[in-house]
């Protein structure tokens, strides 16, 4: 499951919860991966997504899961990005920061140690599995 797959599934889940997707980036674009807005209550989601394999055909990792150290790197960067997003959008009532990760062994392993602290910081974590 690459980052684009994670983004697709997160967007589908948010839409099913009444959100409209106002920004959806691919792996070749820079910025917030997904921004979603609920028209009824004006709540917004800012999503940082990470994949479990490369989405770039021809790369060494294309179609192969990331190694444990590569997963650590992606988790660390995702956590930092979410902390930056929380700093930019401090209203916890209306602005939701979300780290979306593949539901895979190494991602869960690294997140177990810090998930409670992320929730305390106002950052949600969704583990995404293929439907």
Helices and strands as residue ranges (DSSP letters): H 3-16, E 20-24, E 34-37, E 44-49, H 68-88, E 95-102, H 105-112, H 115-120, E 123-128
